[in-house]
């Protein structure tokens, strides 16, 4: 619930924090490509508002420093984040276009250097 409130209140901050966290841990989490695809979909001006809010809520949960399983715990720290991202993506899967996935792969290949 807190993640959804934050996402609705500070969407741009959530997106900025997503980039910052991915730059720091992106190569260490197996679902980084999904996070990026969700990010690109949520920031796409053609994406409908409902989809943006769902994805922004999931991304807000991902960047929250305090969640169910603290992210600093080895191996299991990002498990809850992965579940939230996977659920959000499954809910709005038709809105995530191949272009979003392609941009995610490209950004990962470049080491997340684009903003």
C-alpha positions in Angstrom: 0.0 0.0 0.0 2.8 2.4 0.9 4.5 1.8 -2.5 1.3 2.7 -4.3 0.8 5.9 -2.3 4.4 6.9 -3.0 4.1 6.1 -6.7 0.9 8.2 -7.0 2.5 11.1 -5.1 6.0 11.1 -6.6 6.1 9.2 -9.9 9.2 11.0 -11.2 11.0 10.4 -8.0 10.2 6.7 -8.2 11.5 6.5 -11.7 14.7 8.4 -10.8 15.2 6.1 -7.8 14.7 3.1 -10.0 17.6 4.1 -12.2 19.8 4.9 -9.3 19.2 1.5 -7.7 19.5 -0.4 -10.9 22.9 1.2 -11.6 24.0 0.0 -8.2 22.6 -3.5 -8.2 21.3 -4.2 -11.7 24.0 -6.7 -12.6 23.4 -8.7 -9.5 19.7 -9.3 -9.8 18.3 -11.7 -12.3 15.1 -9.7 -12.9 16.8 -6.4 -13.9 15.5 -6.7 -17.5 11.9 -7.0 -16.2 12.4 -4.0 -14.0 13.7 -2.0 -16.9 10.9 -3.1 -19.2 8.4 -2.0 -16.6 10.3 1.3 -16.2 10.2 1.9 -20.0 6.5 1.0 -20.2 5.6 3.2 -17.3 7.5 6.2 -18.7 6.1 5.7 -22.2 3.7 8.6 -23.0 1.4 6.2 -24.9 0.9 3.9 -22.0 -2.5 4.2 -20.3 -2.6 5.8 -16.9 -3.9 2.6 -15.1 -0.9 0.6 -16.4 1.5 3.4 -15.4 0.2 3.4 -11.8 0.4 -0.4 -11.5 4.0 -0.4 -12.7 5.0 2.7 -10.8 3.6 1.1 -7.6 5.7 -2.0 -8.3 8.8 0.1 -9.0 8.2 2.1 -5.8 8.2 -1.1 -3.8 11.4 -2.1 -5.6 13.2 1.1 -4.5 11.7 1.4 -1.0 14.6 0.9 1.5 12.3 -1.0 3.9 10.3 -3.9 2.7 9.3 -7.4 3.7 12.7 -8.9 3.0 15.5 -6.3 3.4 17.4 -6.1 0.1 20.8 -6.4 1.8 20.1 -10.0 2.8 22.2 -12.3 0.5 20.2 -14.3 -2.0 16.7 -13.7 -0.6 16.8 -9.9 -0.2 15.3 -9.2 -3.6 12.8 -12.1 -3.6 9.9 -10.1 -2.6 10.8 -7.3 -5.0 10.9 -9.9 -7.8 7.5 -11.2 -6.9 5.9 -7.7 -6.9 7.5 -6.9 -10.2 6.4 -10.2 -11.7 2.9 -9.8 -10.5 2.7 -6.2 -11.9 4.1 -7.3 -15.2 1.6 -10.3 -15.4 -1.2 -7.9 -14.7 -0.3 -5.5 -17.5 1.6 -7.8 -19.8 -0.2 -6.7 -22.9 0.9 -3.1 -22.3 4.6 -4.0 -22.2 5.6 -3.7 -25.9 8.6 -5.4 -27.6 10.2 -1.9 -27.8 10.2 -1.7 -24.0 11.9 -5.1 -23.7 14.4 -4.2 -26.5 15.3 -0.9 -24.7 15.7 -2.9 -21.4 18.1 -5.3 -23.1 20.0 -2.5 -24.8 20.4 -0.5 -21.5 21.7 -3.6 -19.7 24.1 -4.2 -22.5 25.4 -0.6 -22.1 25.8 -1.1 -18.4 22.8 1.2 -17.5 24.6 4.3 -18.6 21.6 6.0 -20.2 19.0 7.9 -18.2 
